[in-house]
Amino acid sequence: MNSNPAEALNLVMPVFQFLDRLIQEQGIYLYMVCVWLSPLLIIWILKGGFWRRPARPTHIAFVTKSEPPPVPPKLSPTVTTTGHSPTDNDGQSFTA
């Protein structure tokens, strides 16, 4: 590898000469293409062109019809030895 900058510049001179000749001969057309495509590029960038996430795959949910669970039997009120229902006896709710 050559570390001389003058010789490295000589290697890329044909590229620069090609670009100079292209701009001299077709410069007006290149300019017009850039002018006409710039609004499309601006719109694409503002809509999130660089940062847009890829579309997520659609998820299909299958809904199956099921029967409701059976209704539990009704509870019969229990009677204590004093003849009162358990909700009337609040004094013994939190005995230690």
Secondary structure, 3 states (H helix, E strand, C coil): CCCCHHHHHHHHHHHHHHHHHHHHHHHHHHHHHHHHHHHHHHHHHHCCCCCCCCCCCCCCCCCCCCCCCCCCCCCCCCCCCCCCCHHHCCCCCCCC
